[in-house]
């Protein structure tokens, strides 16, 4: 039971970590910089064919779960790096991208199990630990799989090929834009909204967000976002191979709040950096007739999550972290450097 409880914690965290940036990454571009107050810019995604870049996302999450008379507080940290390559731009402006998560690492800890680390560069580290292996699988399932997405100029993902459901749809949105860009120029203070439902490993989550253009200059635009999430109905769609999908489909959203900002390039409409904080409370009513013991007892969960994403050169996605130098014991010669 303890293994399934921690697997649920990891599955919920992994689904939200990958999906939330998908709804919080607007695109913005304009041909000319504003020259006077009151001027407007056009929001669009306009990268040129051959554009390549990486996105690094850092997340920290505090999660409090009550289940079966136990209160389990977990601390989750994660860093992921994604590479995107623009392989084609059509005459109508549709952008075709090849997207891949090249690496992911982090940790999950609480008083009951201690700390479990996961790292896509060290998959063998969990071979002898079933609990660590299942948690790692929940976080690392999309690493290394290539996805091809076709995005319209307004950021909407028109088609997706390859990758698991969670990684495919949500990563495509994250890189390509959140979709639903306004169809007319907007100025500082103008707002637009998003209402979108996504299947996230067994949970149908509806995201309603409001975007407001805060400021812009010759090179960048800053967009503020506020919003909330709700359950749009459990189950349905691909569960991404998540063993906890049936349990997650029973979850209900009690309260939620999102708030953050994104800075985007006015040259190509792609995100430069972004920060968002999300607070949510979910619950699952006890069902004495349910075969699953977790569903039979019911549970509640509160999560506070902070995410930062930053655009990097494409080469950043191909570099592995440099291992710390092994200390040399007294009296031993230092190994010769390899040229």
Backbone bond lengths (Angstrom), bond angles and torsions (degrees), N, CA, C in turn:
res aa  C-N    CA-C-N  psi(-1)  N-CA   C-N-CA  omega(-1)  CA-C   N-CA-C  phi
1 X - - - 1.459 - - 1.527 111.08 -
2 X 1.355 115.62 -40.18 1.459 118.30 179.49 1.517 111.11 -60.57
3 X 1.331 116.34 -39.92 1.465 120.11 178.94 1.520 110.87 -61.95
4 X 1.347 117.83 -42.30 1.459 120.86 -178.82 1.528 110.66 -69.10
5 X 1.338 117.33 -34.98 1.458 120.17 178.33 1.519 110.95 -63.39
6 X 1.334 117.33 -45.46 1.457 120.82 179.88 1.524 111.13 -71.26
7 X 1.343 116.18 -31.32 1.463 119.16 176.47 1.529 110.30 -65.26
8 X 1.342 116.83 -38.12 1.455 120.31 176.94 1.516 110.51 -65.00
9 X 1.323 117.22 -43.33 1.465 121.11 177.15 1.518 110.73 -56.82
10 X 1.328 116.43 -47.14 1.462 120.75 -179.55 1.511 111.98 -66.31
11 X 1.334 116.97 -40.73 1.460 120.39 -178.19 1.523 111.32 -64.98
12 X 1.340 117.03 -43.79 1.468 120.14 178.01 1.522 110.72 -62.27
13 X 1.323 116.06 -44.90 1.462 120.11 -179.08 1.519 110.93 -63.52
14 X 1.332 116.73 -45.02 1.468 120.28 -178.17 1.520 111.27 -62.99
15 X 1.332 117.08 -42.97 1.461 120.25 -179.63 1.514 111.25 -62.47
16 X 1.322 117.55 -44.05 1.460 121.10 -177.52 1.518 111.91 -72.58
17 X 1.327 116.77 -36.69 1.464 120.30 179.81 1.513 110.96 -61.65
18 X 1.327 117.02 -43.53 1.457 119.77 -178.60 1.514 111.47 -76.00
19 X 1.329 116.99 -34.10 1.460 118.89 -171.32 1.511 114.45 -84.90
20 X 1.318 119.59 -37.94 1.455 120.03 -173.36 1.518 113.91 -60.10
21 X 1.347 120.21 -43.57 1.463 117.98 178.12 1.517 112.30 -59.42
22 X 1.325 117.44 -24.21 1.457 120.45 179.16 1.511 111.69 -60.72
23 X 1.328 116.41 -30.69 1.455 119.85 -176.81 1.522 112.35 -99.80
24 X 1.316 117.47 -1.10 1.458 120.09 -172.68 1.511 112.43 -123.52
25 X 1.324 117.90 22.91 1.459 121.10 -176.62 1.516 111.10 -125.72
26 X 1.318 119.10 74.44 1.461 121.03 179.44 1.515 111.80 -68.07
27 X 1.332 115.90 157.80 1.458 121.85 176.45 1.518 109.39 -108.97
28 X 1.329 116.59 147.76 1.460 118.96 179.35 1.516 109.85 -148.73
29 X 1.337 116.09 135.53 1.455 120.21 176.49 1.520 109.30 -153.66
30 X 1.296 116.58 154.08 1.466 121.02 176.87 1.511 108.36 -154.06
31 X 1.326 115.67 149.45 1.455 119.22 -176.53 1.524 112.16 -74.11
32 X 1.313 117.39 -37.12 1.455 120.86 -176.13 1.521 111.00 -127.84
33 X 1.324 116.95 146.03 1.458 121.53 177.34 1.521 109.47 -72.03
34 X 1.364 117.85 146.34 1.460 120.20 178.57 1.515 111.32 -65.75
35 X 1.310 116.40 140.89 1.465 120.40 -177.96 1.520 112.34 -105.42
36 X 1.332 117.94 -17.01 1.458 119.66 -177.09 1.516 109.74 -152.18
37 X 1.336 115.03 161.07 1.457 120.40 178.37 1.517 109.99 -60.65
38 X 1.335 115.64 141.77 1.451 120.16 -179.92 1.504 113.82 93.64
39 X 1.312 118.40 -11.30 1.466 119.89 177.71 1.518 109.73 -72.40
40 X 1.327 115.63 159.00 1.456 121.44 -174.75 1.523 111.32 -121.92
41 X 1.324 115.80 160.24 1.458 121.73 176.00 1.522 109.54 -122.43
42 X 1.309 115.66 155.89 1.455 121.76 177.91 1.516 109.56 -99.30
43 X 1.310 117.06 130.14 1.459 121.82 179.61 1.521 109.76 -90.43
44 X 1.313 116.63 125.57 1.461 121.13 -179.66 1.515 109.47 -165.79
45 X 1.319 115.74 160.10 1.453 121.95 175.78 1.521 107.73 -103.92
46 X 1.349 116.71 116.19 1.463 119.62 -172.38 1.532 113.87 -135.75
47 X 1.328 120.00 45.28 1.461 118.87 177.40 1.518 111.00 -70.32
48 X 1.320 116.98 148.46 1.459 121.19 179.38 1.531 110.26 -81.88
49 X 1.324 114.78 154.71 1.460 119.88 174.66 1.528 108.75 -58.31
50 X 1.335 116.33 135.04 1.460 121.34 -177.91 1.513 113.38 96.12
51 X 1.331 117.92 -7.98 1.465 120.42 176.78 1.520 109.88 -66.08
52 X 1.318 116.87 132.85 1.460 122.71 176.87 1.523 108.81 -134.45
53 X 1.316 116.49 142.42 1.456 119.84 179.79 1.521 109.64 -160.06
54 X 1.312 115.54 165.08 1.461 122.24 176.45 1.522 109.10 -118.24
55 X 1.317 116.17 154.32 1.458 122.33 174.87 1.514 108.84 -127.60
56 X 1.324 116.19 123.39 1.469 120.45 175.25 1.521 108.86 -103.56
57 X 1.326 116.11 130.37 1.453 120.65 178.36 1.526 109.95 -121.57
58 X 1.327 115.93 129.69 1.471 121.52 176.59 1.519 108.23 -116.29
59 X 1.333 115.10 133.42 1.447 121.07 -176.84 1.525 110.65 -131.51
60 X 1.322 115.80 141.55 1.463 121.02 169.36 1.525 107.44 -131.24
61 X 1.319 116.26 137.39 1.459 120.76 -176.40 1.516 110.68 -139.39
62 X 1.323 116.37 132.92 1.459 123.47 169.96 1.517 107.09 -107.04
63 X 1.326 115.95 125.60 1.463 120.63 -174.32 1.524 109.44 -128.72
64 X 1.328 116.93 126.46 1.462 122.81 178.11 1.518 108.63 -114.16
65 X 1.340 116.91 119.94 1.459 121.91 -177.48 1.524 109.68 -121.56
66 X 1.335 116.45 134.76 1.462 122.36 174.26 1.514 108.15 -115.65
67 X 1.333 115.80 123.10 1.462 120.24 -175.18 1.528 109.41 -156.71
68 X 1.328 116.52 130.76 1.454 121.08 175.26 1.515 114.29 55.70
69 X 1.326 116.82 36.22 1.453 120.31 -179.67 1.516 114.27 80.91
70 X 1.333 117.29 3.81 1.460 121.60 -179.85 1.518 110.30 -109.75
71 X 1.324 116.46 143.12 1.460 123.13 171.35 1.515 107.79 -109.91
72 X 1.328 117.31 115.63 1.461 122.58 -174.36 1.519 108.91 -118.02
73 X 1.313 116.86 112.53 1.466 122.60 177.62 1.521 109.19 -100.69
74 X 1.327 116.33 124.86 1.466 121.15 -178.03 1.519 110.49 -119.70
75 X 1.322 115.03 147.90 1.464 123.22 177.03 1.523 106.86 -120.33
76 X 1.320 117.08 118.13 1.465 122.06 -175.38 1.515 109.48 -120.48
77 X 1.311 116.84 131.89 1.461 122.73 176.31 1.524 108.28 -130.26
78 X 1.329 116.36 142.41 1.458 119.80 -177.34 1.517 110.82 -152.93
79 X 1.333 115.89 143.47 1.463 122.80 172.73 1.523 108.10 -129.16
80 X 1.322 117.35 130.18 1.457 120.81 177.42 1.524 109.61 -130.12
81 X 1.335 115.41 152.11 1.459 122.16 177.75 1.528 108.37 -128.34
82 X 1.324 115.93 127.74 1.457 122.68 -178.67 1.529 109.67 -121.73
83 X 1.328 116.35 138.30 1.465 121.35 175.81 1.525 109.40 -110.02
84 X 1.329 116.55 138.79 1.464 122.34 176.73 1.525 109.49 -130.15
85 X 1.328 116.15 135.49 1.464 122.85 178.32 1.520 109.24 -126.34
86 X 1.341 116.80 124.33 1.462 121.36 177.78 1.524 108.15 -82.45
87 X 1.331 116.06 109.04 1.467 120.13 -175.62 1.526 113.08 -92.93
88 X 1.349 116.96 -18.25 1.464 118.06 -179.35 1.532 109.70 -163.09
89 X 1.333 115.77 150.35 1.460 122.99 172.10 1.523 106.76 -133.62
90 X 1.335 117.08 120.29 1.461 120.86 -175.43 1.527 111.39 -79.03
91 X 1.320 115.70 172.85 1.458 120.57 179.02 1.528 112.01 -64.01
92 X 1.334 116.42 -26.49 1.461 120.52 179.18 1.529 112.59 -88.88
93 X 1.341 115.89 -1.95 1.461 119.88 177.31 1.515 115.16 96.94
94 X 1.347 118.03 1.09 1.456 119.70 176.68 1.530 109.74 -64.84
95 X 1.311 115.93 134.90 1.461 122.09 -175.93 1.523 109.73 -108.51
96 X 1.326 116.68 124.83 1.462 121.31 176.11 1.522 108.69 -101.35
97 X 1.333 116.09 124.95 1.463 121.95 -178.08 1.518 111.07 -124.56
98 X 1.326 115.13 143.96 1.453 121.61 169.15 1.524 106.95 -104.42
99 X 1.330 116.50 124.80 1.455 122.40 -170.05 1.527 109.50 -124.96
100 X 1.320 116.39 137.54 1.457 120.12 178.94 1.534 110.26 -150.12
101 X 1.333 116.63 132.31 1.457 121.30 168.82 1.524 106.68 -79.03
102 X 1.311 117.49 114.66 1.463 119.83 -174.47 1.527 112.67 -89.07
103 X 1.310 117.58 -27.28 1.468 118.75 176.26 1.520 110.35 -161.87
104 X 1.337 113.86 157.57 1.452 120.92 -179.85 1.525 108.34 -153.79
105 X 1.308 116.16 139.27 1.463 120.15 178.80 1.518 108.88 -150.73
106 X 1.327 115.77 161.95 1.449 119.61 177.95 1.505 111.18 166.56
107 X 1.317 115.91 -162.13 1.454 121.01 -178.80 1.518 110.29 -152.86
108 X 1.330 114.51 158.30 1.454 122.47 175.85 1.517 107.15 -137.66
109 X 1.326 117.12 129.08 1.463 119.38 -176.32 1.516 111.55 -143.04
110 X 1.323 115.73 150.83 1.459 123.16 169.81 1.530 107.93 -160.07
111 X 1.337 118.12 166.37 1.470 120.39 -174.35 1.522 114.77 -60.15
112 X 1.335 118.06 -26.50 1.467 119.92 -175.59 1.517 113.81 -78.14
113 X 1.339 116.41 -34.35 1.464 118.18 -174.46 1.516 113.07 -118.07
114 X 1.338 117.00 -3.51 1.451 118.62 -175.91 1.514 110.21 77.12
115 X 1.319 117.02 -146.34 1.463 121.34 -177.97 1.513 110.91 -113.77
116 X 1.325 115.83 133.03 1.461 122.88 174.90 1.522 107.80 -118.91
117 X 1.324 116.41 122.44 1.457 121.98 179.94 1.526 109.59 -99.71
118 X 1.331 116.36 148.97 1.463 121.36 175.05 1.516 108.40 -133.73
119 X 1.332 115.99 144.53 1.459 121.21 -175.11 1.522 108.50 -156.42
120 X 1.319 116.66 118.58 1.466 120.05 -179.23 1.519 112.33 -64.75
121 X 1.338 117.72 -21.06 1.459 120.39 177.18 1.521 112.43 -81.48
122 X 1.361 116.72 -9.19 1.465 120.83 -179.42 1.524 109.69 -135.01
123 X 1.328 118.19 60.20 1.470 120.61 -175.92 1.518 113.48 -64.89
124 X 1.318 117.63 -24.68 1.458 120.80 -178.10 1.517 112.75 -73.16
125 X 1.321 118.32 -11.39 1.464 121.36 -174.93 1.524 112.39 -65.00
126 X 1.351 118.76 -23.32 1.464 121.50 -176.05 1.523 113.00 -102.15
127 X 1.318 118.05 10.43 1.463 121.20 -172.74 1.524 113.15 -58.30
128 X 1.322 118.01 -34.62 1.466 121.46 -175.21 1.527 113.35 -103.05
129 X 1.329 117.52 12.36 1.458 121.30 -177.25 1.532 109.04 -131.33
130 X 1.363 118.23 98.03 1.472 120.91 -176.47 1.526 113.18 -57.47
131 X 1.334 117.97 -39.38 1.458 120.51 -179.18 1.523 110.59 -65.57
132 X 1.329 116.29 -46.46 1.463 120.24 179.07 1.527 111.12 -63.91
133 X 1.340 116.39 -37.89 1.458 120.47 -179.04 1.531 111.18 -64.63
134 X 1.343 117.79 -40.66 1.457 120.16 -179.50 1.521 111.51 -70.22
135 X 1.329 116.80 -38.80 1.463 120.18 177.55 1.521 110.52 -65.70
136 X 1.332 116.32 -43.50 1.460 120.33 178.27 1.515 111.13 -60.26
137 X 1.341 116.23 -41.40 1.458 119.78 -179.66 1.523 111.57 -60.73
138 X 1.341 116.99 -38.82 1.467 120.52 -179.42 1.516 111.32 -62.66
139 X 1.334 116.96 -37.55 1.461 120.88 -177.69 1.526 112.61 -84.96
140 X 1.323 117.69 -34.15 1.469 120.71 -167.22 1.519 114.02 -101.34
141 X 1.329 119.16 6.80 1.455 120.11 -170.30 1.523 113.97 -62.34
142 X 1.330 118.75 -27.49 1.460 119.35 -176.93 1.515 114.71 -95.67
143 X 1.342 117.61 -2.73 1.460 120.68 -176.18 1.524 110.95 -66.79
144 X 1.329 116.15 131.35 1.462 121.57 175.22 1.510 115.11 88.77
145 X 1.324 118.89 -9.35 1.460 120.96 -179.22 1.528 109.96 -92.13
146 X 1.324 115.62 128.15 1.465 120.45 -178.48 1.519 111.22 -85.63
147 X 1.322 115.67 138.60 1.454 123.67 179.19 1.515 107.94 -123.00
148 X 1.307 117.74 138.79 1.463 121.29 173.90 1.517 108.61 -112.23
149 X 1.318 116.73 121.77 1.456 122.35 -178.15 1.516 110.35 -119.49
150 X 1.327 116.44 142.08 1.456 122.68 172.36 1.521 107.05 -112.95
151 X 1.339 116.14 119.50 1.461 122.00 -176.18 1.522 110.20 -116.72
152 X 1.325 116.03 139.25 1.455 121.40 174.72 1.530 109.52 -76.60
153 X 1.333 116.64 169.13 1.462 120.40 -179.02 1.524 112.34 -62.67
154 X 1.330 117.11 -25.35 1.460 119.22 178.56 1.528 112.61 -84.51
155 X 1.353 116.68 6.05 1.458 120.82 176.99 1.504 114.75 91.56
156 X 1.324 118.66 -7.24 1.460 120.27 -179.12 1.520 110.44 -69.89
157 X 1.336 116.88 134.31 1.458 121.39 176.89 1.522 108.77 -80.28
158 X 1.333 116.98 114.46 1.457 122.07 -175.40 1.521 112.42 -87.40
159 X 1.340 116.76 -31.69 1.461 119.97 178.43 1.520 109.51 -155.92
160 X 1.339 114.82 159.07 1.462 120.53 -176.05 1.521 108.49 -147.89
161 X 1.322 117.60 132.56 1.457 122.35 178.44 1.517 108.36 -131.70
162 X 1.354 116.42 130.18 1.457 121.12 174.88 1.506 113.39 93.78
163 X 1.338 115.20 158.78 1.456 121.66 176.09 1.509 112.18 80.29
164 X 1.364 116.97 158.79 1.451 120.57 175.26 1.513 110.77 -65.97
165 X 1.322 116.88 161.66 1.477 121.00 -175.78 1.510 111.92 -54.67
166 X 1.334 117.19 -47.56 1.457 119.43 -175.74 1.514 110.89 -64.22
167 X 1.346 116.26 -47.33 1.461 119.30 -177.59 1.522 111.00 -69.67
168 X 1.341 115.98 -38.16 1.454 118.87 -175.89 1.512 114.03 -65.56
169 X 1.324 117.01 -63.79 1.457 120.17 -175.53 1.507 113.13 -62.91
170 X 1.318 117.07 -45.12 1.450 119.84 -172.98 1.524 112.87 -77.20
171 X 1.328 117.97 -38.34 1.458 118.77 177.27 1.514 110.66 -68.25
172 X 1.326 116.36 -34.62 1.459 118.78 176.90 1.515 111.40 -61.11
173 X 1.326 116.35 -42.49 1.451 119.95 177.40 1.520 111.44 -65.88
174 X 1.345 116.74 -41.21 1.455 120.32 -176.48 1.520 111.33 -61.50
175 X 1.343 115.92 -44.21 1.458 119.68 -178.08 1.526 110.57 -79.21
176 X 1.338 116.17 -40.97 1.453 119.88 -172.41 1.511 114.71 -82.52
177 X 1.308 117.45 -15.51 1.464 119.82 -176.26 1.511 109.30 118.11
178 X 1.301 117.59 164.64 1.453 119.42 -172.89 1.522 112.80 -89.84
179 X 1.314 118.96 -4.47 1.455 121.01 177.57 1.520 111.51 80.91
180 X 1.356 116.02 162.51 1.448 120.14 176.53 1.512 114.75 70.50
181 X 1.335 117.45 30.54 1.459 120.47 176.91 1.537 109.97 -62.21
182 X 1.318 118.67 146.42 1.466 120.70 178.53 1.530 110.70 -61.33
183 X 1.331 116.09 146.38 1.464 120.48 -175.59 1.521 112.82 -92.64
184 X 1.328 116.62 16.91 1.470 120.51 177.06 1.520 109.38 -145.83
185 X 1.343 118.41 158.57 1.466 120.81 179.57 1.529 110.82 -60.61
186 X 1.341 116.19 147.77 1.459 121.02 178.80 1.521 109.81 -131.27
187 X 1.312 115.49 155.51 1.453 122.09 178.75 1.517 111.14 -115.97
188 X 1.326 116.13 178.27 1.461 121.56 179.78 1.526 109.50 -57.84
189 X 1.331 115.81 130.39 1.455 121.66 -178.74 1.515 114.22 95.70
190 X 1.341 117.57 -16.20 1.460 120.16 178.14 1.527 109.89 -74.61
191 X 1.336 116.15 148.73 1.463 121.33 -176.50 1.523 111.22 -130.36
192 X 1.328 115.93 159.80 1.456 122.42 171.49 1.526 106.78 -147.00
193 X 1.315 117.12 166.90 1.458 120.53 -172.58 1.527 111.85 -126.47
194 X 1.330 113.92 161.05 1.463 122.86 176.40 1.514 108.18 -130.89
195 X 1.330 116.59 138.12 1.461 122.40 174.35 1.517 106.09 -137.86
196 X 1.332 116.88 106.25 1.457 120.19 -170.42 1.516 110.28 -142.58
197 X 1.331 116.87 141.14 1.461 122.50 177.93 1.520 109.32 -113.93
198 X 1.308 115.56 135.63 1.472 121.68 -179.10 1.522 109.83 -134.20
199 X 1.346 116.56 134.91 1.451 120.91 171.60 1.524 108.60 -78.34
200 X 1.319 116.79 120.19 1.463 121.07 -179.40 1.522 109.22 -121.22
201 X 1.334 116.03 89.43 1.458 122.35 176.54 1.521 112.48 52.66
202 X 1.318 116.90 47.41 1.448 120.23 176.38 1.512 113.77 101.34
203 X 1.334 119.07 -15.36 1.456 122.16 177.66 1.526 109.31 -103.44
204 X 1.331 117.14 126.72 1.460 121.53 173.94 1.529 107.07 -91.64
205 X 1.327 116.89 104.59 1.455 121.27 -174.99 1.528 110.55 -111.17
206 X 1.313 115.12 127.89 1.457 121.96 177.98 1.524 108.98 -98.90
207 X 1.316 116.62 125.75 1.458 122.57 179.76 1.519 109.33 -109.72
208 X 1.327 116.72 123.91 1.468 122.33 174.84 1.521 107.00 -117.41
209 X 1.323 116.43 119.03 1.459 120.75 -175.28 1.524 110.79 -131.88
210 X 1.317 114.89 150.55 1.461 122.26 175.45 1.522 108.39 -119.43
211 X 1.321 116.75 127.94 1.458 123.29 -178.97 1.525 109.45 -111.10
212 X 1.328 116.66 138.81 1.459 121.79 179.48 1.521 109.14 -134.38
213 X 1.318 116.85 128.34 1.456 121.21 176.31 1.531 108.73 -72.83
214 X 1.332 116.54 112.73 1.466 120.97 -176.86 1.519 112.27 -84.43
215 X 1.341 116.13 -43.50 1.462 120.34 -176.72 1.513 109.43 -165.31
216 X 1.343 116.39 164.53 1.462 120.73 172.65 1.512 109.11 -159.43
217 X 1.337 115.09 154.76 1.451 121.66 174.45 1.521 107.44 -133.60
218 X 1.319 117.17 -160.35 1.457 120.25 -175.70 1.522 113.09 -66.68
219 X 1.336 117.15 -24.94 1.463 120.20 -172.92 1.514 114.82 -113.23
220 X 1.334 117.97 -29.94 1.459 120.24 -172.30 1.530 111.71 -135.95
221 X 1.327 113.98 164.22 1.462 121.76 172.43 1.519 107.50 -134.55
222 X 1.328 116.57 141.60 1.458 121.74 179.68 1.515 109.17 -114.36
223 X 1.327 115.21 125.92 1.463 122.22 -176.59 1.519 109.05 -118.41
224 X 1.328 117.39 130.07 1.465 122.64 175.12 1.516 109.06 -95.18
225 X 1.336 116.27 147.95 1.461 120.67 179.10 1.517 109.74 -134.78
226 X 1.311 115.85 137.82 1.460 123.09 169.31 1.514 106.88 -131.79
227 X 1.315 116.81 153.65 1.451 117.54 -179.11 1.502 113.36 -179.21
228 X 1.324 114.91 -176.31 1.454 122.11 179.09 1.515 108.95 -149.55
229 X 1.339 115.35 163.62 1.454 121.29 178.48 1.516 109.70 -125.58
230 X 1.321 116.08 154.04 1.452 121.66 175.61 1.514 108.69 -147.03
231 X 1.315 116.97 158.81 1.449 121.06 176.48 1.523 108.80 -79.92
232 X 1.327 115.30 129.12 1.468 120.24 -178.94 1.518 110.94 -100.52
233 X 1.331 116.37 16.68 1.470 120.39 -177.73 1.507 109.45 118.10
234 X 1.305 117.36 139.44 1.462 121.36 -176.32 1.511 112.19 -84.36
235 X 1.326 114.94 153.56 1.449 121.44 174.99 1.503 113.16 72.57
236 X 1.312 115.05 -178.32 1.456 120.30 178.84 1.504 111.41 94.20
237 X 1.317 117.58 143.74 1.450 121.32 178.48 1.511 112.11 76.53
238 X 1.295 115.41 -178.99 1.459 123.23 -179.45 1.517 109.23 -74.23
239 X 1.341 117.16 130.92 1.458 119.46 179.16 1.518 112.15 -90.89
240 X 1.348 117.58 7.46 1.456 121.07 177.12 1.516 113.92 64.46
241 X 1.350 117.58 19.94 1.455 120.17 -178.73 1.518 112.80 76.40
242 X 1.311 117.86 15.31 1.457 121.96 -177.38 1.523 110.62 -75.43
243 X 1.350 119.09 118.71 1.462 121.21 -178.73 1.519 113.12 -68.22
244 X 1.345 117.59 -15.73 1.459 122.01 -179.24 1.530 111.88 -99.70
245 X 1.324 118.05 13.02 1.468 121.06 -174.49 1.516 112.22 -59.80
246 X 1.345 117.69 -41.71 1.460 120.27 -177.74 1.522 111.50 -63.58
247 X 1.327 116.56 -37.48 1.464 120.51 178.25 1.525 110.20 -71.35
248 X 1.335 117.31 -45.03 1.460 121.12 -178.72 1.522 111.81 -62.11
249 X 1.338 117.18 -30.41 1.457 120.37 -179.91 1.523 112.14 -66.36
250 X 1.325 117.46 -18.95 1.459 121.89 179.26 1.528 112.82 -86.50
251 X 1.324 117.55 -9.52 1.461 120.70 -175.32 1.527 111.34 -69.66
252 X 1.328 115.53 146.08 1.457 122.22 176.67 1.525 109.14 -121.96
253 X 1.316 116.65 140.03 1.458 121.46 177.51 1.522 109.02 -86.08
254 X 1.335 116.17 122.22 1.470 120.25 178.72 1.529 110.31 -90.01
255 X 1.311 116.98 -54.41 1.458 121.95 177.58 1.520 109.16 -142.47
256 X 1.318 116.97 154.14 1.466 120.71 176.03 1.518 109.49 -158.65
257 X 1.330 115.69 151.44 1.458 121.44 178.12 1.516 109.07 -153.09
258 X 1.319 116.87 131.84 1.463 122.74 176.37 1.517 108.93 -123.82
259 X 1.315 115.40 142.58 1.462 120.13 178.12 1.520 108.89 -154.61
260 X 1.325 117.10 135.79 1.454 119.17 179.10 1.514 112.17 -178.93
261 X 1.340 115.37 -174.48 1.463 122.36 177.82 1.516 109.31 -139.68
262 X 1.325 115.94 153.71 1.457 122.98 175.50 1.521 109.09 -133.37
263 X 1.321 116.41 134.71 1.465 121.30 174.38 1.527 107.27 -106.15
264 X 1.336 115.81 129.10 1.454 120.25 -176.54 1.525 110.76 -124.62
265 X 1.327 115.05 155.87 1.458 121.42 178.39 1.526 110.18 -79.73
266 X 1.322 116.92 135.55 1.458 120.60 175.87 1.535 111.56 -83.00
267 X 1.309 116.28 -7.16 1.463 119.80 179.32 1.530 111.30 -80.36
268 X 1.344 116.60 -45.57 1.462 119.04 -175.87 1.528 113.86 -126.66
269 X 1.340 117.49 -2.77 1.450 119.99 176.96 1.508 115.82 78.27
270 X 1.328 118.36 8.54 1.458 121.31 -178.98 1.529 110.33 -95.32
271 X 1.327 115.93 150.55 1.455 121.10 -177.17 1.525 111.28 -64.92
272 X 1.327 116.57 137.94 1.464 123.07 174.12 1.520 109.59 -95.46
273 X 1.330 116.16 -45.65 1.457 120.78 178.12 1.520 108.71 -160.15
274 X 1.322 115.85 163.11 1.452 119.41 179.18 1.508 111.63 -164.99
275 X 1.318 116.57 150.22 1.459 123.27 176.74 1.519 108.46 -136.07
276 X 1.324 115.62 137.58 1.460 119.43 177.46 1.523 109.13 -146.99
277 X 1.314 116.49 141.78 1.465 122.36 174.27 1.526 108.09 -118.27
278 X 1.319 115.81 133.12 1.452 122.15 -178.55 1.520 109.67 -127.39
279 X 1.319 116.48 131.56 1.462 122.75 175.03 1.515 107.56 -123.71
280 X 1.337 117.14 128.93 1.455 119.86 -179.57 1.517 111.03 -146.90
281 X 1.318 115.19 152.13 1.457 122.47 174.52 1.520 108.20 -125.40
282 X 1.338 116.53 129.60 1.458 122.92 178.79 1.518 109.34 -126.07
283 X 1.312 115.98 156.49 1.463 120.26 178.12 1.519 109.97 -147.34
284 X 1.325 115.11 160.97 1.464 121.91 175.29 1.522 106.98 -134.93
285 X 1.327 116.35 116.55 1.460 120.71 -179.45 1.525 110.84 -65.69
286 X 1.332 115.91 144.45 1.462 120.64 177.48 1.526 110.08 -67.69
287 X 1.311 115.38 137.01 1.461 122.21 177.70 1.535 107.42 -128.20
288 X 1.337 117.92 95.12 1.470 120.74 -176.40 1.521 113.65 -57.07
289 X 1.320 117.92 -22.24 1.465 121.36 -178.16 1.528 112.68 -89.11
290 X 1.328 117.35 -4.94 1.466 120.32 -178.18 1.520 110.56 -72.37
291 X 1.334 115.40 141.55 1.469 119.92 178.68 1.521 111.42 -73.42
292 X 1.331 116.51 -31.95 1.463 120.19 -179.61 1.532 109.49 -76.75
293 X 1.338 118.38 126.71 1.471 120.36 -177.84 1.518 113.90 -61.92
294 X 1.326 118.20 -31.54 1.455 120.52 178.36 1.530 110.01 -68.13
295 X 1.335 116.26 -42.49 1.454 119.98 178.54 1.521 111.02 -68.34
296 X 1.323 116.85 -32.53 1.464 120.89 -179.62 1.525 111.60 -67.32
297 X 1.326 117.94 -36.11 1.462 121.59 -176.88 1.526 113.08 -90.41
298 X 1.326 117.60 -24.79 1.459 120.39 -176.86 1.515 111.32 78.39
299 X 1.350 115.97 168.08 1.458 119.92 -178.06 1.521 109.80 -166.03
300 X 1.321 115.67 166.46 1.463 121.66 173.09 1.523 108.40 -136.35
301 X 1.336 116.32 153.86 1.457 121.16 -176.20 1.527 109.75 -148.64
302 X 1.322 116.44 134.52 1.458 121.90 173.95 1.520 108.29 -124.22
303 X 1.330 116.71 133.71 1.462 121.69 -178.79 1.522 110.92 -129.93
304 X 1.318 115.12 135.61 1.462 122.18 171.68 1.522 106.81 -120.37
305 X 1.311 117.35 117.21 1.462 121.57 -172.51 1.526 110.73 -126.83
306 X 1.331 115.68 133.75 1.459 122.22 174.84 1.521 108.45 -119.42
307 X 1.334 116.17 132.24 1.459 120.82 -179.42 1.524 110.81 -130.61
308 X 1.309 114.61 140.31 1.463 121.74 174.36 1.518 107.82 -129.08
309 X 1.332 117.49 129.59 1.462 120.36 175.25 1.519 109.31 -125.35
310 X 1.319 114.98 146.16 1.461 120.88 -175.31 1.519 110.02 -143.69
311 X 1.323 115.06 134.90 1.466 120.67 177.44 1.517 109.76 -77.57
312 X 1.353 114.94 138.42 1.458 122.20 -178.46 1.532 109.34 -131.07
313 X 1.348 117.28 166.06 1.465 119.03 172.12 1.525 110.32 -61.42
314 X 1.319 117.09 151.12 1.460 121.19 -177.19 1.519 112.23 -56.27
315 X 1.333 117.05 -35.15 1.466 120.42 -177.91 1.519 112.19 -62.37
316 X 1.326 117.38 -22.28 1.468 120.78 -179.77 1.519 111.22 -62.60
317 X 1.335 116.72 -31.57 1.466 120.95 -178.85 1.520 112.09 -72.32
318 X 1.328 117.37 -19.33 1.456 121.04 -176.68 1.518 113.02 -97.41
319 X 1.330 116.83 -7.90 1.458 120.56 -178.26 1.516 110.84 -90.91
320 X 1.318 116.16 134.79 1.451 120.60 175.08 1.528 108.84 -92.50
321 X 1.339 116.61 147.68 1.468 118.88 178.10 1.522 111.11 -56.76
322 X 1.316 116.33 141.58 1.460 121.08 179.66 1.519 109.20 -80.72
323 X 1.334 116.52 125.69 1.464 120.99 -179.58 1.518 109.70 -69.17
324 X 1.344 117.49 143.37 1.461 119.76 178.38 1.524 110.96 -63.39
325 X 1.302 115.59 146.87 1.456 120.70 -178.59 1.514 110.66 -67.59
326 X 1.333 117.34 133.37 1.459 122.13 178.97 1.518 110.00 -70.56
327 X 1.335 117.99 126.94 1.471 120.09 -179.50 1.526 111.46 -60.90
328 X 1.298 116.24 141.54 1.461 121.74 178.95 1.513 108.62 -94.01
329 X 1.349 116.16 125.66 1.455 120.86 179.81 1.527 110.13 -70.34
330 X 1.305 114.47 152.50 1.459 120.10 -179.30 1.523 110.32 -59.76
331 X 1.300 116.31 130.64 1.453 121.35 179.24 1.514 114.09 94.07
332 X 1.348 118.04 -10.07 1.444 121.48 179.73 1.528 109.62 -97.12
333 X 1.326 115.68 148.49 1.454 120.44 178.14 1.521 109.65 -82.27
334 X 1.317 116.40 143.08 1.454 120.98 177.85 1.514 109.67 -75.02
335 X 1.372 118.41 132.84 1.475 120.96 -178.86 1.523 111.26 -57.06
336 X 1.342 115.55 143.57 1.457 120.58 179.00 1.519 109.77 -69.05
337 X 1.324 116.57 143.75 1.441 121.10 178.98 1.523 109.94 -74.13
338 X 1.347 115.24 144.69 1.460 121.44 176.65 1.505 110.16 -87.28
339 X 1.289 116.93 125.32 1.479 120.85 -179.10 1.504 110.24 -78.99
